[in-house]
Amino acid sequence: MNKSSLRSAHSSNRSAHQAKKPLTSRRDFLHRLTTGVCAAAYLSDRTATGNAQPPTGRTAGTAVRFTKTESDVGSLFPFIQSQAVKSDFPLSFLNPKFKSDKAWKRQARGKLLELLHYAPPPGKPQPEIVERIDKGNYLREKIYFNTTPDIRVPAYLLIPKQGKFPAPAIVALHDHGGFYLWGKEKLVETENEHPVLTDFKRLYYGGRSLATELVRQGYVVLVIDMFYWGERRMLLDDDPPDWRERPNDIKTERISAFNQRSGQSEQLVGRTIFSAGFTWAGVIFWDDVRSVDYLLTRPEVDKKRIGCVGLSVGGLRSCHLAALDDRIKAAVVVGWMASFPTQLQRHVRHTIGHTKLVPGLYRYLDYPDVASLAIPSALLVINGSRDDLFNLEGVHASFDKLAACYKKAGVADRFRARLYDTPHEFNLEMQAEAWEWLRRWI
């Protein structure tokens, strides 16, 4: 046996001996793993260089050719698109097999609830009022209440001081906005509001605090912090005091840094949630439904006149709250409506994150099909034609489908779709139309 053969045999014997040794530490495991990977790579390289032949019709070194897709996912898009439902969503109310909207809702809503993979047990809200401030023509209460036996949410409840009671109520739903340090405060007027928050309202809400506008119109208004926002934001063990306490003088750059960190961490939080076996969307939607439960405990609230409104992810929440809860009699969805097959090519990046993902939903229901679960409640949908989050063709398609669903149910007058020549916002003109719609129906 020559020296090379002896070295090879010795190496083989050593590897065999190592393979028989028990793994006693993480270091042993990693060493053996990397040894195996390197050996496999070495053999693979020798096989490839010594024996492999270029594919028929190509010579070695020829670049792979592919057709441009103009998609955010590049060459993977054709396969992804081929797997998507194109138009005939099996649980759409427009499917001819559905004759009764009530029977259809039971089946379609049941599928939506199933795919949330989150069904918290009911429980009593057990509210605690920790602050009550007289704001002149209304009262503002800071409260905590349970949405599940384990989750206690912070909220503001605004109560008009004049008017006929019990009064109609609104669940006001705040946005995502890449702005995590505050949640409910995006919609509520508070003392010593930080200039960054004021600027945010100016950009997206015409400078208004929506919940405060609504209470001045005579509604009882409830606003909670969505999971991962405001008082429910993610704090790490070594976070500094300004991120923990949110002082009024917190620096603008510190707010930006917190929001950036939170945005970058969404994927990790989402993956952790999915690994635990439930969905982030399920938590959000059920918290909103249980917010209605809390409203019904308040003597100031007319239980038969409850509505909801929101912009952006607040619009998504408004849509799903009306879809899941028949106690909602009127809903306004702003800046969040499109047919989702048209989103796949270039519009998933900023519309479908872990906070909104319901795995498998779009094999059964398109997004406007989900919205149509609000039938027979009144639904106003508002989008901006210059809103880059959505494919405009898909926006028009969603409007048409919703109109057809409401017509089939015999309540065509309870749906309205409006397209403004605006970007992603809920401006004063849009608000005027939204408030008129809510007055009409609740």
C-alpha positions, -999 to 999 in steps of 0.1 A, spaced: 0 0 0 15 34 -10 16 64 13 -14 80 -3 -34 49 3 -22 46 39 -32 82 45 -66 75 30 -71 44 50 -60 62 82 -84 90 75 -113 66 69 -105 47 101 -103 79 121 -137 91 106 -152 57 114 -139 59 149 -152 94 154 -186 84 141 -188 57 168 -179 81 196 -209 95 214 -218 133 211 -209 147 245 -212 184 237 -225 210 212 -189 215 201 -186 178 192 -219 180 172 -207 211 153 -173 196 146 -188 164 132 -214 183 112 -188 206 96 -165 177 89 -193 159 72 -203 189 52 -167 196 41 -162 160 31 -195 159 11 -185 192 -6 -151 178 -15 -165 146 -30 -192 166 -48 -166 190 -63 -144 160 -75 -175 144 -91 -186 176 -107 -152 184 -122 -143 149 -131 -175 134 -144 -202 159 -148 -213 170 -183 -230 202 -192 -268 199 -199 -278 191 -234 -279 222 -256 -256 242 -233 -219 245 -228 -202 249 -195 -202 284 -182 -233 295 -202 -255 318 -181 -290 306 -173 -316 326 -193 -349 337 -179 -376 361 -189 -379 394 -169 -409 393 -146 -408 429 -132 -416 412 -99 -402 418 -64 -395 381 -63 -379 379 -97 -376 345 -114 -397 329 -87 -428 348 -96 -441 326 -124 -443 296 -102 -458 315 -73 -484 330 -95 -492 296 -110 -502 284 -75 -525 313 -67 -563 313 -72 -570 335 -101 -606 345 -99 -631 317 -88 -625 317 -51 -645 287 -38 -659 305 -7 -668 337 -25 -705 347 -20 -705 351 -58 -701 313 -62 -734 302 -77 -737 274 -52 -744 299 -24 -780 310 -24 -784 323 12 -760 349 26 -766 335 61 -756 299 51 -726 313 31 -714 334 60 -714 305 84 -692 285 61 -669 313 49 -665 329 84 -659 295 98 -630 290 74 -615 324 83 -617 316 120 -601 282 114 -572 297 95 -564 322 123 -552 293 144 -562 313 174 -594 309 194 -590 324 228 -615 313 255 -641 339 264 -639 357 297 -651 387 316 -635 421 307 -628 429 343 -622 466 335 -602 490 356 -605 527 352 -571 542 361 -577 578 350 -607 600 342 -602 635 328 -628 661 320 -621 675 286 -649 700 285 -675 685 262 -664 649 268 -648 626 294 -616 606 287 -611 574 306 -579 554 306 -588 518 312 -575 483 312 -597 453 304 -593 416 294 -597 404 259 -588 369 270 -582 354 305 -545 361 299 -544 394 279 -551 427 294 -552 456 270 -548 494 276 -574 516 261 -590 551 260 -628 554 263 -642 588 252 -677 596 264 -697 627 253 -711 648 281 -742 658 262 -766 639 241 -791 611 244 -780 580 261 -775 552 254 -755 566 225 -740 550 194 -704 537 198 -674 535 175 -644 512 178 -616 534 163 -587 513 151 -552 527 148 -528 521 119 -494 504 115 -475 533 99 -441 519 109 -447 539 141 -447 517 171 -439 538 201 -475 550 204 -507 533 194 -540 546 206 -526 581 210 -525 583 172 -563 587 173 -568 604 207 -560 640 217 -537 639 247 -519 665 268 -484 675 258 -485 655 226 -450 649 212 -443 669 180 -434 637 162 -468 623 169 -484 656 158 -465 655 126 -477 619 120 -513 630 124 -507 659 100 -494 635 74 -520 608 76 -551 622 93 -552 658 81 -539 669 115 -569 655 134 -573 630 163 -600 608 148 -614 595 181 -616 630 196 -635 642 164 -660 613 168 -667 618 205 -675 655 198 -701 642 173 -718 623 201 -703 588 198 -688 568 227 -654 559 212 -631 531 222 -594 529 211 -571 501 222 -534 495 217 -529 469 190 -505 441 200 -469 453 195 -478 490 196 -480 516 223 -481 501 258 -479 467 242 -447 474 223 -418 450 224 -392 459 251 -360 440 255 -342 433 288 -315 460 283 -336 487 267 -328 522 280 -352 543 302 -365 566 274 -378 536 254 -393 521 285 -409 553 299 -417 574 268 -410 608 284 -425 639 268 -390 651 260 -378 619 243 -356 629 213 -369 626 178 -339 604 168 -346 581 197 -382 577 185 -369 569 150 -345 544 164 -372 526 184 -395 525 154 -367 512 132 -358 485 157 -394 474 159 -398 473 122 -367 451 118 -379 428 145 -414 422 131 -401 392 111 -386 376 142 -417 382 163 -439 368 134 -418 337 130 -418 331 167 -456 334 168 -460 310 139 -435 286 156 -458 287 187 -487 276 165 -509 307 161 -511 339 140 -505 375 148 -536 384 128 -556 362 150 -545 381 181 -553 414 165 -587 404 152 -598 388 184 -587 417 205 -609 439 184 -639 416 187 -635 415 225 -633 453 225 -670 452 213 -677 428 242 -663 455 266 -684 483 249 -715 463 255 -709 464 293 -710 502 293 -744 517 302 -737 547 280 -736 525 248 -766 516 226 -759 479 219 -777 480 185 -757 510 171 -720 501 170 -696 509 141 -659 508 134 -634 528 114 -597 527 106 -569 537 82 -543 514 67 -539 484 90 -567 501 110 -587 497 78 -577 460 77 -589 457 113 -621 475 105 -628 452 76 -622 420 97 -641 433 127 -672 438 105 -666 405 88 -663 386 121 -688 404 143 -725 409 134 -728 435 162 -710 459 139 -737 477 120 -715 501 100 -678 500 90 -654 524 73 -623 509 57 -598 534 45 -566 527 25 -568 489 26 -588 473 -2 -576 454 -33 -580 421 -50 -550 402 -37 -540 382 -68 -530 415 -84 -508 423 -54 -485 393 -58 -462 407 -85 -450 439 -68 -473 449 -39 -468 423 -12 -436 439 2 -455 466 21 -490 451 24 -487 416 37 -464 413 67 -465 389 96 -490 412 114 -516 405 86 -508 371 73 -535 344 75 -519 314 59 -540 298 32 -568 323 33 -565 333 -3 -571 298 -15 -607 303 -4 -615 340 -2 -601 370 -19 -598 401 3 -630 417 -9 -647 383 -2 -636 387 34 -649 422 35 -683 410 21 -687 389 52 -699 422 67 -732 418 48 -758 431 57 -740 457 77 -732 490 59 -697 492 44 -679 522 31 -645 516 14 -622 545 6 -589 542 -13 -565 567 -29 -557 564 -66 -521 574 -58 -517 549 -30 -486 529 -41 -494 501 -16 -520 487 -39 -523 477 -76 -550 501 -89 -565 475 -112 -569 453 -81 -586 481 -62 -612 486 -90 -617 448 -91 -623 447 -53 -649 475 -56 -667 457 -84 -668 424 -64 -680 440 -32 -708 458 -51 -718 425 -68 -719 407 -34 -740 434 -18 -763 434 -48 -767 396 -46 -776 399 -9 -803 424 -18 -786 453 1 -768 472 -26 -775 505 -9 -754 495 21 -722 494 2 -703 524 -12 -668 525 -27 -649 558 -33 -616 565 -50 -599 598 -42 -570 613 -61 -547 610 -31 -518 589 -17 -521 567 14 -540 589 39 -573 597 56 -577 634 48 -604 658 59 -625 653 28 -625 615 33 -633 620 69 -664 641 61 -677 613 39 -669 587 65 -687 606 93 -718 611 70 -718 574 63 -717 565 100 -745 590 108 -766 575 81 -764 539 94 -759 541 132 
